[in-house]
Amino acid sequence: MTRVPRPADHVSARQHEPAAPPSGGAGSIESLYPFLYQGSSDIDAVLAEARASTAAKAHEAMELRSEVCARSGDLLAACASQSAARFSAGGRLLTFGNGGSATDAEQIATLFLYPGGKERPLPAFGLASDTAVLTALSNDIGVDVLFARQIAAFGRAGDIALGLSTSGNSANLLRAFDEASRRGLMTIGIAGYDGGRMAELDSIDYLFVAPSTSIHRIQEAQTTIYHVLWELIVAELAEPSRVPT
């Protein structure tokens, strides 16, 4: 009986091998990690290159932090003083952002609310954490109102609204700052690049800019900004004059 070959019988062993990596366009895996696709690699050279790259990035990050400190040190101190006064009077912190900035906003709320150790917890909550609220607003109205609607619902005069954006151009942040300002909230913006459209708003009381075009460096510097701000606020609240009577 003649056996009829199945399609699999005609597949060569080569066809079972992994596909060759893409040949080199910008953003391809090969362009990002070229040493993985070389016939052989000099491990010492690869490690030396990795060390040099890490050191260069660390130096760049430290320089950006120093620049932010030089440009905004006095503004951070003034912002911390005003924030402490609002916390002392019963104010709360509302934080918001998109994408990676949303995780930073959540981290800020957590830092204030659960600082650990003997530090004083302060009332704060993030506006990017409630999935039901976010999806309802996005589906029924649009993403531009994600934070403005929540500020309208929860915010009150005497509170603090803090928003983060790497570009400074997020439309839903711009609307949130305008809404917060109308309702008497103190507003704090943290941006990158040149501040983007956030730098044009009259509704932001304190704007801190990490002047870089690298999203990685911007977000690293932004992390430093809000940690320093928290430390300054805690120090202000520790002053005897800030203790409620």
N, C-alpha and C positions, 0 to 999 in steps of 0.2 A: 504494500500500500504506500503510495507516494505521500510524503508528508508535506503539507502546505506550510511554508514558512510564515511565521507571525511577524508583524512589523518590528517587534523588538529584536528579532534575530538579525535584522539588517542594520541595527544601530551599532556603530563602531565604538570601541572603548574610548576613543577620543571624545565622542559625543557625551560621554558620562562625566567628563572632567569639568571642573568649575569653569564658568565663562571667564575669559580674559578680562582684566580690569579695563575700564575706559581709558583711552589713550590721551589723557592729558589735558583736557580742557580746564579752564579756570573753575574752581569749585569742585572738581572731581576728587575722588578719594586719592587717586594717584598724585594729583597736584598738591594735596595736603600732606601726604605721607610718602614722598617719592622713594625713600630708602626701603620701603616694604616691597617695591616692585623692581628693585635692581637685582641683577643676577647674584651679586654677593654684596655684603655690607661690612663696612669697617665699624665694628661695635664701638671702639674707642672714639672714632670720629663722630658717630651718631650721638654718643653720650656727651661729648664736648659741645656739640651743636645744641643739644637740649639744655645743657647748663648755661650756655651763653644766652640762649633765648629766654630762659627763666630769669636770669639776672637782668637782662635788658628790660623785660616787662616789669619786674619789681622796681627797677630804677625809675621807669616811666611812671608807675603808680605813685611812688613816693614824691616825685617832682610835682605831679598833679595835685596831690594832697597838700603839699607845701604852698602851691599857688593859690588853692582855694582858701587856705588858712590866711595867707597874706591879704587876699582880696576881701574876705568875708568875716574875719575874726571879730571885728567890732559889731558887725551886723548880727552874728551868732549870739554874742553876749546880750545885745539889746532884745533879740527875739526870745532868748531864754528868760530874761527878766519879765517881759510881758506875758509869756506863757505861764511862768510861775505865779504871777498875779492872778491870772485867770483860773488856774488850778486851785489856788487858795480861796477863790470866791465861789468854788463849786463847779467850775467849767470842766468840760470833757474834751478828749481828743478824738477826732474822726479822721481816719487815714484812707487813702484811695490811690489806685494806679492800675495800669493795664499790663498784662503779661508778667515779665520779670519784675516790673515795678509794683504789680499787685502783691507779689510775694514779699517785696520790701515793705510795702504798706502793712501787711500782716505782721511782719517781724517788728515793725515799730510799735504797733498796738500791743503785741505780746511783751515787748521790752518795757513799756510803761506800766502795763497791767500786772505782769509777773516778773519783776526785775531780779528776783532771787536775793539771797543774803538778807541783810537788814535794811535794804533800801525800801523807801516808801512806795507802795503801789499807787498808781494814778489811773483814774478812769479813762479808758480808751477802747475803741473798737474799730475794726476794719470794715470798710464798705464793700470789699471785694470777696467776702467770705461766704455769703449766703447764696448758694446756688439757685434756690427757688426764686429769690428776688431778682437775681441777675438775669436768669433765663426768662422770667415773666416780663421784665421791663424790655429786654432785647427783642423778644418775640412780639409783644403787644404794641410797643411804641418805637423803640430803636436804641442802639447802643449809646447814642449821644446823651441820653438822659439817665444813664446808669447810676451816676453818683449825685447829680443834681436833685433827682427825685428823692433819694434817700436823705440828703441834707435837708430838703424841704420837710420831710417827715420827722426826722430825728433831731436835727440841729436846732439850737436855741442861742439867743444872744448870750455871749459869755463863753461859748465853746470855742474850740480851735479846729480848723480844717487844714489838713496837711496832705498835699498831693505830690506824687512823683511821676516824672516822665523823662526818658532819656533824650527825646527830641525837643520837648517843650511844646509840641504841636497837637497833642491829643485833644480832640474836640470835646470829649466828655469831661476832661479835666477843666477846660476853659469854662464850660457851662457850670460846672460844680463850683469853681471859684467865684463866678458871678453870683450864683445863688447864695453861697455862704456869705459873701460880702453884704448882699442885700438884707440878710437876716441878722447881721451884727456879729458874725463869727470872725475871729482873727484868722487870717489866711497865711499859710506858709507853702511856698512852692520850692521843689528841688528838681532841677533840670540839668541837661547836658548841652553840648555844642555851644551856641551863643545864647541859650535861653529860649530860642524859638518864639512862638506867639505868646508864651507865658510872660516873656520880658516886655510885651506890649500892653499887658493888662493893668488897669488901675485897681482891679479888685484883689490883687495879691499884695499883702502887707510886707512880707519878707520873702525875697526870692534868692535862692542860693544856686549858683551855676557851677558845674564842673566843666571847664572849657576844654573839651576834647572831642575828637571825631570818632574815637574808639568806644563802642558801646561797653566793652569789658572794663576799660579804665573809668568810664563815666560811672558805671554802677558801683565799682569799688570805691570811688571817691564819694558817691552819694551815701554809701554805707557809713563811711567815716563822718560825714556831715551829720547824719541823724543820731549817731552814737554820741558825738560831741555835744549836740544839742540836748540830748537826754541828760548827759552828765552835768551840763551847766544848769539845767532846770532843777535837777535833784539838789545840786549845791545851793541854788537860790532858795529852795524850799527848806533847806536845813538851817538857814539863817533865823535867829530868834524872832526877827520882825515878821517872818512869814508864818509863824505858828499861830493857828486860829485861837482866839480867846473865847 
